Amino acid sequence: MFGYVNINQPELKIREYDRYRGYYCGLCRSLKQNYGITSRLSLSYDITFLMILLTSLYEPETSEKRVRCPFHPAHRHLELQNRLSDYCADMNLLLTWYLSEDRRMDADTFRDKLAGSGLLLLYKRAFEKIKRTYPEKIARIENSLCTLHQLEKENCQDLDRLSSLSGQIVSEIFVPYPDEWADTLRGIGFHLGQFIYLMDAWEDVENDIRTGNFNPLLSIYNNETSAESFDEICRSYMTMVMADCARYFERLPLIEDAELLRNILYSGLWTRYEQIRSRRRKKRTEEDGPAD
């Protein structure tokens, strides 16, 4: 998974971090219960955020228990599950399926192509079950994906159009019910999907230039005088879409775990950005060598 929608751990209280891990473990448990132990390989921080968001909004009765698991056998840890856990597990596997399909299509090496194909084979039965459960949602997602892939194949550099298609895909995943909150959740998912698309393109741009792969930021990269100015322009785009995401988020009447969610949206996303940027700067410095 992308893993961009993560926490800024140092800024969390101990209780908040414990609950975050509890949701993560609850999602892991739901994956295993519904799709078997191998489905845990798909576990996503991005969908953990969705599970916390939906739980905070709908306030379902939530099971809280201390458990051990094969990954952390030494100590008991909090595990949170409710009626929304199964929906999030379905969406987790759905995203993994499409990301694996995308990886197979864009693979530069036989090894990467094989890895993508292997995951598709591993989750084929689960995907078919999810497709039967949410036929209309799947149809809308696949229509957006098909258009996105076609535009990328045509080397489209319309960043707003491309990121909006990614936003439409994520917006479908963020709406479990056609109720009064559907439009607001769709707005959060739409702008978060735009952010993920932009972040992924920004992270990969230099590698894509070397490999010749499509990247929607290529024209911006080529027109900038320095890598630093390119990074700042990309950050400004991402900041704008996250400002829109925040406006939708703040419309929701959230109480439980609201500060945990704000940590992710307002801080955790940018923690990953700074990690990538710091790594990129270090690499550029090493390649440029010492100054004269």
VEXTITI-400253 format. One line per field, with one value per residue (C-alpha): x, y, z; residue number from 1; residue in three letters. Coordinates in steps of 0.02 Angstrom, whole numbers. Example, Ala and Ser with C-alpha at 12.3 -4.5 7.8 and 13.67 -1.06 7.14 Angstrom:
% residues 2
x	[615:684] .
y	[-225:-53] .
z	[390:357] .
i	[1:2] .
aa	[ALA:SER] .
This chain:
% residues 292
x	[0:49:64:58:-92:3:25:154:193:296:149:24:-24:6:-181:-202:-59:-130:-298:-217:-130:-294:-383:-238:-244:-434:-422:-290:-406:-552:-443:-393:-571:-645:-507:-377:-205:-122:-239:-142:-4:-116:-139:-140:-112:-223:-373:-335:-369:-535:-583:-547:-643:-798:-797:-784:-927:-1051:-1005:-1044:-1028:-844:-761:-606:-496:-315:-246:-86:-49:87:172:179:172:263:133:-53:-109:-272:-382:-534:-669:-847:-973:-870:-715:-777:-814:-639:-563:-657:-593:-417:-413:-496:-360:-226:-299:-298:-125:-59:-139:-59:109:100:55:195:329:503:572:510:526:407:285:289:260:107:38:68:-35:-175:-179:-172:-321:-425:-558:-572:-587:-727:-822:-802:-856:-1018:-1049:-1021:-1058:-1103:-955:-836:-908:-877:-702:-655:-726:-614:-465:-490:-496:-343:-241:-292:-239:-73:-46:-73:57:-72:4:-162:-123:-294:-386:-271:-274:-463:-484:-380:-489:-647:-578:-539:-703:-798:-701:-740:-930:-1002:-1184:-1292:-1340:-1329:-1140:-1103:-1062:-946:-855:-843:-763:-633:-593:-586:-457:-359:-353:-285:-152:-99:-85:21:130:161:206:320:411:438:479:668:660:529:643:782:667:562:399:252:245:117:244:375:336:343:507:586:530:600:774:813:753:716:597:512:486:409:289:232:208:100:-13:-27:-61:-207:-292:-267:-342:-499:-493:-483:-636:-740:-665:-708:-892:-910:-972:-824:-784:-700:-526:-548:-374:-298:-378:-314:-139:-145:-222:-127:39:63:44:180:295:308:337:482:559:557:624:765:815:810:918:1047:1054:1075:1215:1306:1286:1347:1499:1586:1582:1743] .
y	[0:181:210:400:418:386:460:580:468:590:710:580:548:372:334:398:291:140:166:189:22:-51:-2:-66:-234:-240:-217:-353:-470:-435:-472:-640:-685:-643:-687:-795:-766:-714:-565:-486:-450:-314:-221:-34:123:216:106:111:298:260:139:269:403:296:234:411:469:325:278:91:-25:-67:-219:-174:-316:-354:-494:-577:-611:-704:-539:-477:-632:-563:-436:-412:-261:-170:-229:-128:-203:-155:-175:-61:-169:-290:-149:-79:-252:-265:-94:-139:-292:-198:-65:-198:-285:-128:-76:-250:-238:-67:-134:-277:-158:-35:-162:-128:-298:-476:-485:-339:-407:-576:-496:-401:-556:-659:-542:-541:-730:-733:-616:-665:-759:-618:-489:-586:-593:-406:-372:-467:-371:-196:-207:-23:40:-74:-17:166:131:30:163:295:177:137:323:358:219:278:457:399:291:448:539:664:803:876:859:914:789:645:677:701:526:458:561:484:309:347:441:280:186:318:301:145:205:319:430:612:600:522:685:744:578:578:750:692:539:638:763:631:530:682:703:521:530:688:622:458:549:670:529:430:570:552:363:376:492:361:217:311:276:396:531:674:792:772:934:1033:949:991:1173:1209:1280:1169:1014:1119:1234:1081:1010:1174:1183:1005:1041:1192:1081:953:1088:1155:987:948:1116:1063:893:977:1085:929:841:982:973:804:797:695:674:507:498:669:726:563:595:774:711:605:736:889:813:629:656:789:685:562:707:773:598:578:754:731:567:647:794:677:576:733:793:627:629:809:776:901:1085:1164] .
z	[0:-14:173:158:275:435:609:678:827:934:938:1000:1180:1243:1244:1066:1003:1095:1011:840:859:920:760:656:747:733:546:540:636:519:367:440:491:322:200:285:357:193:179:323:199:127:292:261:364:238:275:462:449:364:503:637:540:514:693:760:647:667:846:830:979:978:1054:1156:1214:1252:1144:1088:905:807:764:944:1055:1207:1263:1254:1155:1123:980:923:812:763:623:511:524:392:270:296:272:106:51:107:-5:-146:-145:-135:-287:-394:-335:-378:-549:-573:-516:-642:-784:-744:-698:-767:-722:-731:-541:-514:-643:-557:-387:-450:-536:-379:-271:-399:-397:-206:-186:-337:-238:-111:-249:-335:-170:-141:-321:-291:-130:-201:-389:-414:-313:-408:-575:-534:-471:-625:-740:-658:-661:-845:-889:-781:-862:-1036:-999:-927:-1081:-1186:-1079:-1017:-910:-850:-665:-604:-715:-669:-482:-488:-558:-415:-298:-371:-335:-153:-129:-171:-38:95:81:166:167:56:203:259:282:112:21:159:169:-20:-12:114:10:-152:-92:2:-158:-250:-117:-126:-316:-306:-166:-256:-418:-324:-234:-394:-517:-519:-531:-670:-768:-759:-809:-936:-845:-854:-721:-720:-641:-776:-868:-705:-657:-826:-818:-644:-619:-469:-381:-226:-320:-395:-221:-161:-307:-275:-91:-135:-242:-102:27:-76:-94:91:138:42:127:298:262:230:381:501:450:535:717:780:964:1000:920:838:892:829:659:658:698:540:425:485:536:492:305:307:416:271:151:255:269:81:51:177:96:-76:-21:53:-107:-212:-100:-116:-305:-321:-212:-96:-143:-207] .
i	[1:2:3:4:5:6:7:8:9:10:11:12:13:14:15:16:17:18:19:20:21:22:23:24:25:26:27:28:29:30:31:32:33:34:35:36:37:38:39:40:41:42:43:44:45:46:47:48:49:50:51:52:53:54:55:56:57:58:59:60:61:62:63:64:65:66:67:68:69:70:71:72:73:74:75:76:77:78:79:80:81:82:83:84:85:86:87:88:89:90:91:92:93:94:95:96:97:98:99:100:101:102:103:104:105:106:107:108:109:110:111:112:113:114:115:116:117:118:119:120:121:122:123:124:125:126:127:128:129:130:131:132:133:134:135:136:137:138:139:140:141:142:143:144:145:146:147:148:149:150:151:152:153:154:155:156:157:158:159:160:161:162:163:164:165:166:167:168:169:170:171:172:173:174:175:176:177:178:179:180:181:182:183:184:185:186:187:188:189:190:191:192:193:194:195:196:197:198:199:200:201:202:203:204:205:206:207:208:209:210:211:212:213:214:215:216:217:218:219:220:221:222:223:224:225:226:227:228:229:230:231:232:233:234:235:236:237:238:239:240:241:242:243:244:245:246:247:248:249:250:251:252:253:254:255:256:257:258:259:260:261:262:263:264:265:266:267:268:269:270:271:272:273:274:275:276:277:278:279:280:281:282:283:284:285:286:287:288:289:290:291:292] .
aa	[MET:PHE:GLY:TYR:VAL:ASN:ILE:ASN:GLN:PRO:GLU:LEU:LYS:ILE:ARG:GLU:TYR:ASP:ARG:TYR:ARG:GLY:TYR:TYR:CYS:GLY:LEU:CYS:ARG:SER:LEU:LYS:GLN:ASN:TYR:GLY:ILE:THR:SER:ARG:LEU:SER:LEU:SER:TYR:ASP:ILE:THR:PHE:LEU:MET:ILE:LEU:LEU:THR:SER:LEU:TYR:GLU:PRO:GLU:THR:SER:GLU:LYS:ARG:VAL:ARG:CYS:PRO:PHE:HIS:PRO:ALA:HIS:ARG:HIS:LEU:GLU:LEU:GLN:ASN:ARG:LEU:SER:ASP:TYR:CYS:ALA:ASP:MET:ASN:LEU:LEU:LEU:THR:TRP:TYR:LEU:SER:GLU:ASP:ARG:ARG:MET:ASP:ALA:ASP:THR:PHE:ARG:ASP:LYS:LEU:ALA:GLY:SER:GLY:LEU:LEU:LEU:LEU:TYR:LYS:ARG:ALA:PHE:GLU:LYS:ILE:LYS:ARG:THR:TYR:PRO:GLU:LYS:ILE:ALA:ARG:ILE:GLU:ASN:SER:LEU:CYS:THR:LEU:HIS:GLN:LEU:GLU:LYS:GLU:ASN:CYS:GLN:ASP:LEU:ASP:ARG:LEU:SER:SER:LEU:SER:GLY:GLN:ILE:VAL:SER:GLU:ILE:PHE:VAL:PRO:TYR:PRO:ASP:GLU:TRP:ALA:ASP:THR:LEU:ARG:GLY:ILE:GLY:PHE:HIS:LEU:GLY:GLN:PHE:ILE:TYR:LEU:MET:ASP:ALA:TRP:GLU:ASP:VAL:GLU:ASN:ASP:ILE:ARG:THR:GLY:ASN:PHE:ASN:PRO:LEU:LEU:SER:ILE:TYR:ASN:ASN:GLU:THR:SER:ALA:GLU:SER:PHE:ASP:GLU:ILE:CYS:ARG:SER:TYR:MET:THR:MET:VAL:MET:ALA:ASP:CYS:ALA:ARG:TYR:PHE:GLU:ARG:LEU:PRO:LEU:ILE:GLU:ASP:ALA:GLU:LEU:LEU:ARG:ASN:ILE:LEU:TYR:SER:GLY:LEU:TRP:THR:ARG:TYR:GLU:GLN:ILE:ARG:SER:ARG:ARG:ARG:LYS:LYS:ARG:THR:GLU:GLU:ASP:GLY:PRO:ALA:ASP] .
